Amino acid sequence: MKTISFISLKFQCEPTWNIIDIILSYEQHYVFELDSLTSYSHPLVNDAESPEEAEGVFDSITYSKGASINRMQMNFLTQPTFLRGLTDYLSIQ
């Protein structure tokens, strides 16, 4: 959800804030630094067997890693293509 929040700010609320640059300078560097520490790192994918177990792995690293991966996807696919895909995905969820 962080990615959607940042994209909304950039494209709908205040396009001059360069919010994508903030993701790069804060979120991505923050999560990569935390992820480099063995005591904090964990994969984005896990085999949770219950809702409680799944809830236990959602933390700031999970959301920041997800936002960073989405940002990389957006840069690779181009912004219009990424946003079309995101819109399509959200419309079927």
C-alpha positions as CSV (number, residue, x, y, z in Angstrom):
1,M,0.0,0.0,0.0
2,K,2.9,2.4,0.5
3,T,3.5,2.4,-3.3
4,I,-0.1,3.4,-4.0
5,S,0.1,6.2,-1.4
6,F,3.3,7.6,-2.9
7,I,1.9,7.4,-6.4
8,S,-1.3,9.1,-5.4
9,L,0.7,12.0,-3.9
10,K,2.9,12.4,-7.0
11,F,0.1,12.2,-9.6
12,Q,-3.0,13.6,-7.9
13,C,-2.1,15.8,-4.9
14,E,1.2,17.5,-5.5
15,P,3.2,16.5,-8.6
16,T,6.1,18.9,-7.8
17,W,7.2,17.0,-4.7
18,N,9.1,14.4,-6.7
19,I,7.8,11.8,-4.2
20,I,9.4,8.9,-6.2
21,D,12.8,10.5,-5.4
22,I,11.8,10.4,-1.7
23,I,11.1,6.6,-2.1
24,L,14.6,6.2,-3.5
25,S,16.4,8.3,-0.9
26,Y,14.4,7.1,2.2
27,E,12.5,3.9,1.8
28,Q,14.9,2.0,-0.4
29,H,18.0,3.0,1.5
30,Y,16.3,2.4,4.8
31,V,15.1,-1.1,4.0
32,F,18.3,-2.2,2.3
33,E,20.3,-1.1,5.4
34,L,17.9,-3.0,7.7
35,D,17.7,-5.9,5.4
36,S,21.5,-6.2,5.6
37,L,21.3,-7.0,9.3
38,T,20.8,-10.7,9.9
39,S,18.6,-10.0,13.0
40,Y,16.1,-8.0,11.0
41,S,16.1,-9.5,7.5
42,H,13.4,-11.8,6.3
43,P,12.0,-12.8,2.9
44,L,8.8,-11.2,1.5
45,V,7.4,-14.6,0.7
46,N,6.7,-17.1,3.5
47,D,4.6,-20.2,4.2
48,A,2.3,-18.9,6.9
49,E,-0.3,-21.4,7.9
50,S,-2.7,-19.1,9.7
51,P,-3.8,-15.5,9.6
52,E,-2.1,-14.8,12.9
53,E,1.2,-16.2,11.6
54,A,0.9,-14.2,8.4
55,E,0.1,-11.0,10.3
56,G,3.3,-11.6,12.4
57,V,5.6,-11.1,9.4
58,F,4.1,-7.8,8.2
59,D,6.4,-5.0,9.4
60,S,8.2,-2.0,8.1
61,I,10.7,-4.1,6.2
62,T,7.9,-5.9,4.4
63,Y,6.2,-2.8,3.3
64,S,9.4,-0.9,2.5
65,K,10.8,-3.9,0.5
66,G,7.5,-4.0,-1.4
67,A,7.6,-0.3,-2.2
68,S,11.2,-0.6,-3.4
69,I,10.4,-3.5,-5.6
70,N,7.4,-1.7,-7.1
71,R,9.5,1.3,-7.7
72,M,12.1,-0.8,-9.6
73,Q,9.3,-2.4,-11.6
74,M,7.9,1.0,-12.5
75,N,11.3,2.2,-13.7
76,F,11.8,-1.0,-15.7
77,L,8.3,-1.2,-17.3
78,T,7.9,2.6,-17.7
79,Q,5.5,4.6,-15.6
80,P,2.5,4.4,-17.9
81,T,2.7,0.7,-18.3
82,F,3.2,0.1,-14.5
83,L,0.2,2.3,-13.7
84,R,-2.0,0.5,-16.2
85,G,-1.0,-2.8,-14.7
86,L,-1.6,-1.6,-11.2
87,T,-5.0,-0.2,-12.2
88,D,-5.9,-3.5,-13.8
89,Y,-4.7,-5.4,-10.8
90,L,-6.6,-3.3,-8.3
91,S,-9.8,-3.4,-10.3
92,I,-10.0,-7.2,-10.0
93,Q,-9.1,-7.4,-6.3
